[in-house]
C-alpha cells in the first residue's frame, strides 16, 4: 500500500525551535513513510552540526547571509541553493528564510555537534 499524498500550508504546520532557528514542519516526523522531510526555517543563531546519514538541501527563500561548510563561509542570498552531504559540518549566519529538505527523512539520532562524542 502506498503512502497517502499530503498537502499542507505553512500556517497549518507545527512550529518548533531547532538547531538553526524556528522551523515550520511542512513534512516531518508527524507524517509516516516519507522519502524526505521539508521545513521552512527562519535562520536565527544556527549552531554548527552535521549528519552522518542524511543529506540536506538549503534553498534561500528570502534574505541573505552565509552558510559555513567545513569551516568555509559561502555567501548566499534569495535564490541560492546549497547541497550538504553527510559528514559536512554546517551552519548559517544572517537573516534568512530557508527551505530545508532532508534526504532521507533525517532522524533525531542523526544530529551531531563537532567535538562531541
DOMAR-599405 format. One line per 2 residues: their letters; for each residue y, z, x of C-alpha. Coordinates in pm, 1 decimal. Layout:
N
a = Y/Z/X  ...
***
This chain:
117
xx = 0.0/0.0/0.0  341.4/-92.9/138.4
xx = 639.9/139.6/160.2  899.1/113.9/-114.9
xx = 1223.9/-67.0/-47.3  1524.7/164.3/-3.7
xx = 1888.6/111.4/-92.4  2121.9/398.8/-6.8
xx = 2501.2/426.3/14.7  2658.4/627.8/294.0
xx = 2829.1/861.5/44.8  2487.1/949.7/-102.5
xx = 2314.8/1008.1/233.6  2259.9/1358.8/370.8
xx = 2514.2/1454.9/639.7  2447.8/1683.4/935.9
xx = 2569.8/1777.4/1281.3  2386.7/1601.5/1564.7
xx = 2391.4/1585.3/1943.7  2661.1/1315.9/1924.1
xx = 2872.1/1425.2/1626.1  2849.7/1419.8/1247.3
xx = 2594.1/1175.6/1111.6  2503.1/1030.6/774.3
xx = 2124.6/990.7/749.5  2111.8/645.7/591.1
xx = 1741.2/605.6/668.6  1578.5/904.4/833.2
xx = 1325.3/1186.3/815.2  1380.8/1225.5/438.8
xx = 1211.7/886.4/397.1  846.0/803.1/455.6
xx = 684.5/527.9/663.1  994.5/394.0/835.5
xx = 976.8/144.9/1121.3  1318.4/271.4/1239.3
xx = 1593.9/509.1/1136.5  1961.7/430.6/1078.7
xx = 2250.6/676.7/1099.3  2626.7/632.8/1085.2
xx = 2768.3/871.6/1346.5  3126.5/985.6/1389.9
xx = 3121.9/1047.6/1766.4  3251.9/1394.2/1847.9
xx = 3164.4/1566.7/2174.0  2839.1/1381.3/2240.0
xx = 2610.5/1572.7/2476.1  2417.7/1357.8/2724.1
xx = 2050.0/1331.0/2634.9  1754.2/1093.2/2644.2
xx = 1440.8/996.7/2455.0  1101.7/939.2/2616.2
xx = 959.2/716.6/2340.5  1248.7/589.4/2131.5
xx = 1491.7/306.1/2185.1  1840.2/332.0/2037.1
xx = 2090.1/64.2/1942.6  2456.4/163.5/1905.5
xx = 2686.6/-73.0/1714.4  3052.7/31.8/1712.1
xx = 3189.9/0.4/1358.7  3535.7/147.6/1427.3
xx = 3733.2/287.3/1718.6  3681.1/272.2/2091.2
xx = 3565.5/479.6/2383.8  3286.6/467.3/2635.9
xx = 2911.2/501.9/2643.9  2763.7/664.1/2954.5
xx = 2427.5/517.8/3058.8  2251.7/684.8/3352.5
xx = 2585.4/808.1/3490.1  2782.9/484.4/3448.2
xx = 3059.5/461.9/3185.5  3078.8/140.5/2985.3
xx = 3386.6/75.8/2768.7  3307.5/-8.9/2406.4
xx = 3516.7/-99.5/2102.4  3470.4/-223.1/1747.9
xx = 3204.0/-493.4/1755.3  3028.8/-372.1/2073.9
xx = 2652.1/-319.6/2076.2  2459.6/-106.9/2326.2
xx = 2082.1/-118.1/2384.8  1945.9/214.7/2517.9
xx = 1579.8/201.0/2629.1  1357.6/510.1/2656.6
xx = 1439.2/733.4/2953.6  1806.2/630.0/2987.3
xx = 2033.7/936.2/2985.7  2318.2/857.3/2748.3
xx = 2621.7/1000.0/2574.7  2950.8/875.1/2431.0
xx = 3319.2/965.7/2455.9  3611.8/861.8/2241.8
xx = 3684.7/834.0/1873.8  3425.9/600.9/1728.5
xx = 3219.3/545.2/1420.0  2884.9/403.5/1531.3
xx = 2579.5/269.1/1351.5  2283.1/407.3/1546.1
xx = 1938.4/254.6/1495.6  1635.1/432.6/1642.1
xx = 1311.4/240.1/1701.8  1057.2/369.6/1626.9
xx = 1176.7/644.5/1396.7  1286.3/893.6/1668.1
xx = 1127.1/1230.4/1605.0  1288.8/1569.1/1666.2
xx = 1040.6/1625.4/1952.0  1174.8/1316.6/2135.3
xx = 1515.4/1464.5/2227.4  1560.9/1587.3/2585.0
xx = 1855.6/1702.9/2796.7  1888.9/1633.4/3171.3
xx = 1788.9/1931.5/3383.7  1587.2/2099.7/3107.3
x = 1211.0/2108.4/3149.7
***
